[in-house]
Amino acid sequence: MAREVRAFAVTVLTLAALGAAAGLLWSGIAPRVTLQVTDQGTLLADPTTQALIAADGWFAVITGGLGLVCGGCAWLAGRRWMLGVLLGLCVGGTAASFLTQWAGSAFTIGSVTVEAAAAAPGAAIVPGALQLTARGVLVSWPLLAVGFFALLEGMHGYRESSLRQPYGGQL
């Protein structure tokens, strides 16, 4: 039982560390909206921009890809402690998604606030803070990690099963 708890803790902490790094990657790759500084505050410079959707898409690609990698690595490394690793993928993947969102958003907010405060009202166009608008993509990391782990385990179980051979291999 102690090994299961240790496997759970290691999995959660590893995925959380990857989540912070993924947030920095998301911050560097995803496009930002442009804002215009006015007397009423900051407004979208281009209301028809697709940058919000692209930022959500990049978040889903990064976290989903890392979910697949984590699910495969967890299956290879931790099949002896199946329950702890599987629960760790679920909890750690969820924590990693939230950390990715937090790190990606926090990394850009400071520079945007400083630029907007220094700009003259009405004339300045500044980059906006990175934010996640489609909250449903937060489940891509844990869903793909657990799903890929289960797929690999199912394929391995089928290959090793005595039911795979007709009549239990008695022909």
C-alpha positions in Angstrom: 0.0 0.0 0.0 2.9 2.4 0.8 4.3 1.9 -2.7 0.9 2.7 -4.3 0.8 6.0 -2.3 4.4 6.8 -3.3 3.6 6.1 -6.9 0.6 8.4 -6.7 2.6 11.2 -5.1 5.5 10.9 -7.6 3.0 10.9 -10.5 1.1 14.0 -9.2 4.3 16.0 -8.5 5.9 15.1 -11.8 2.8 16.2 -13.7 2.5 19.4 -11.7 6.1 20.3 -12.6 5.4 19.6 -16.2 2.3 21.8 -16.0 4.3 24.8 -14.9 6.7 24.3 -17.8 3.8 23.8 -20.2 2.4 27.1 -19.1 5.6 28.8 -20.1 5.5 27.0 -23.5 1.9 28.0 -24.0 2.7 31.6 -23.1 5.5 31.7 -25.7 3.6 30.0 -28.6 0.0 31.2 -28.3 -1.1 34.4 -30.0 -2.4 37.3 -27.9 -5.2 39.7 -28.7 -4.4 43.3 -29.3 -6.0 45.9 -27.0 -6.5 49.6 -27.6 -6.2 51.9 -24.6 -9.1 54.4 -24.4 -10.6 56.7 -21.8 -13.0 54.0 -20.8 -10.2 51.4 -20.3 -8.8 48.8 -22.7 -11.0 47.4 -25.6 -10.3 44.9 -28.3 -8.5 46.6 -31.1 -9.9 44.0 -33.6 -13.3 42.6 -32.5 -13.1 39.9 -35.2 -9.8 38.5 -34.0 -9.3 34.7 -33.9 -6.5 35.0 -31.3 -8.7 33.9 -28.5 -9.7 30.7 -30.3 -6.1 30.1 -31.3 -4.9 30.4 -27.7 -7.4 27.8 -26.6 -6.3 25.6 -29.5 -2.7 25.8 -28.6 -3.6 25.1 -25.0 -5.4 21.9 -26.0 -2.6 20.8 -28.3 0.1 21.3 -25.7 -1.8 19.7 -22.8 -3.2 16.9 -24.9 0.2 16.0 -26.3 1.7 16.0 -22.9 -1.2 13.9 -21.6 -0.4 11.3 -24.3 3.3 11.3 -23.4 2.6 11.1 -19.7 0.1 8.2 -20.2 2.6 6.3 -22.2 5.5 6.9 -19.8 3.3 6.0 -16.8 2.3 2.8 -18.4 5.9 1.8 -19.2 7.2 2.8 -15.8 4.5 2.2 -13.3 2.4 -0.8 -14.3 3.4 -2.6 -11.1 1.6 0.1 -9.1 -1.4 0.4 -11.4 -3.9 2.0 -9.1 -1.6 4.6 -7.7 -0.2 5.6 -11.1 -3.7 5.7 -12.7 -5.1 7.9 -9.9 -2.0 10.1 -10.1 -2.5 10.6 -13.8 -6.1 11.7 -13.2 -5.3 14.1 -10.2 -1.9 15.2 -11.5 -3.2 15.8 -15.0 -6.0 18.0 -13.6 -3.5 19.9 -11.4 -1.1 20.2 -14.4 -3.9 21.7 -16.6 -4.7 24.3 -14.0 -1.0 25.1 -13.4 -0.5 25.4 -17.2 -3.3 27.9 -17.3 -2.0 29.8 -14.3 1.6 29.9 -15.4 0.7 30.9 -19.0 -1.6 33.7 -17.9 0.6 35.0 -15.1 3.7 35.1 -17.3 2.0 37.7 -19.6 -0.1 39.8 -17.3 2.8 41.8 -15.8 4.1 43.1 -19.1 0.7 44.0 -20.4 -0.3 45.9 -17.3 2.9 48.0 -17.5 2.5 48.7 -21.2 -1.1 49.7 -20.8 -0.4 52.0 -17.8 2.4 53.8 -19.7 0.4 54.3 -22.9 -1.4 57.5 -23.7 -5.2 57.0 -23.8 -6.8 56.7 -27.3 -3.6 56.1 -29.3 -1.9 53.1 -28.0 -2.4 49.5 -29.0 -0.9 46.9 -26.6 -0.8 43.1 -26.5 -3.4 41.6 -24.3 -2.9 39.1 -21.5 -3.1 35.4 -22.5 -6.3 33.8 -21.2 -8.3 30.6 -21.6 -11.8 31.2 -22.9 -12.9 27.6 -23.5 -12.7 26.1 -20.1 -13.5 22.6 -21.4 -9.9 22.2 -22.8 -8.7 21.9 -19.2 -9.7 18.2 -19.3 -7.5 17.3 -22.3 -4.4 16.5 -20.2 -6.0 14.1 -17.7 -8.5 12.6 -20.2 -5.8 11.7 -22.8 -3.3 10.5 -20.1 -5.8 8.2 -18.5 -7.3 7.1 -21.8 -4.0 6.3 -23.4 -2.9 4.4 -20.3 -6.1 2.3 -20.4 -5.6 1.7 -24.1 -2.1 0.4 -23.7 -3.1 -1.7 -20.7 -6.1 -3.1 -22.7 -3.9 -4.0 -25.7 -1.3 -5.6 -23.4 -4.0 -7.6 -21.5 -5.5 -8.8 -24.8 -2.1 -9.9 -26.2 -1.3 -11.8 -23.0 -4.7 -13.3 -22.6 -5.3 -17.0 -22.9 -8.7 -16.2 -24.4 -7.0 -14.8 -27.5 -6.2 -18.4 -28.7 -9.2 -20.5 -29.7 -10.1 -23.2 -27.2 -7.4 -22.0 -24.8 -4.6 -23.2 -27.1 -5.9 -26.9 -26.9 -6.0 -27.5 -30.7 
